[in-house]
Amino acid sequence: MNCRLGCGACCIAPSISSGIPGIPGMPNGKAAGERCVQLSDANLCLIFGSPDRPAVCSDFDASEDVCGHSNEEALWLITQLEAQTSH
């Protein structure tokens, strides 16, 4: 499965513990539910393909069980996965 352009669920729902580059950047990562500083208004990653992109982001593979069939379902699924694994 390929990512749906403009979804952005994986840049909003999960927490990311590694630093995210940029000005102002997110040197300590981001909390679950917080929008990544590198996510554009069109929900596109501004550093996609960059070597500065966190490994956790580069390693993410879109799949139906995580991304569902719509942007809304992806946000819900990833939020649920985050809640189940953050304990």
C-alpha positions in Angstrom: 0.0 0.0 0.0 1.2 3.5 -0.8 0.6 6.4 1.5 -2.4 8.6 0.7 -1.1 12.0 -0.1 -2.5 14.6 2.3 -3.4 12.1 5.0 -0.8 13.0 7.7 -2.2 10.7 10.3 1.3 9.2 11.0 2.6 12.7 11.6 -0.1 13.6 14.1 -1.3 10.5 16.0 1.9 8.8 17.3 4.4 10.1 19.7 7.9 10.5 18.2 10.8 10.3 20.7 13.6 11.3 18.3 14.3 14.9 17.5 12.6 16.4 14.5 14.8 19.0 12.6 13.7 22.4 11.5 13.3 25.9 12.8 11.9 25.9 15.4 12.0 22.1 15.1 11.1 19.7 17.8 14.4 18.7 19.3 12.7 16.4 21.9 10.3 14.8 19.5 6.6 15.2 19.8 3.7 14.0 21.9 0.9 11.8 20.6 -1.8 13.9 19.0 0.6 16.8 18.4 1.0 17.9 14.8 4.6 17.5 13.6 6.3 20.8 12.8 7.4 19.4 9.4 3.8 18.6 8.4 2.6 21.2 5.8 -0.9 22.7 5.7 -1.6 20.2 3.0 -0.6 17.4 5.3 2.6 16.6 3.4 6.0 15.9 5.0 8.3 18.9 4.3 11.4 16.7 4.9 10.2 13.6 3.0 13.3 11.9 1.5 15.7 14.0 3.5 18.5 12.3 5.5 17.5 14.5 8.4 14.1 12.9 8.6 13.8 10.7 11.8 14.4 7.0 11.1 11.1 6.1 12.7 9.4 8.2 10.0 11.4 6.9 7.2 10.9 3.3 8.3 7.1 3.6 8.5 5.3 1.5 5.9 1.7 2.2 5.1 -0.5 -0.8 5.4 -4.2 -1.3 5.5 -4.2 -2.5 9.1 -2.6 0.7 10.2 -3.9 3.2 7.6 -7.4 1.8 6.9 -9.4 3.0 4.0 -9.5 6.8 4.7 -7.5 9.5 6.3 -10.0 9.6 9.2 -9.7 5.9 9.7 -5.9 6.1 9.7 -6.0 8.8 12.4 -8.3 6.7 14.5 -6.3 3.5 14.0 -2.9 5.1 14.7 -4.3 6.9 17.8 -5.6 3.5 19.1 -2.3 1.8 18.5 -0.5 4.6 20.3 -2.8 4.3 23.3 -2.4 0.6 23.4 1.4 0.7 23.3 2.1 3.8 25.5 1.5 2.1 28.8 
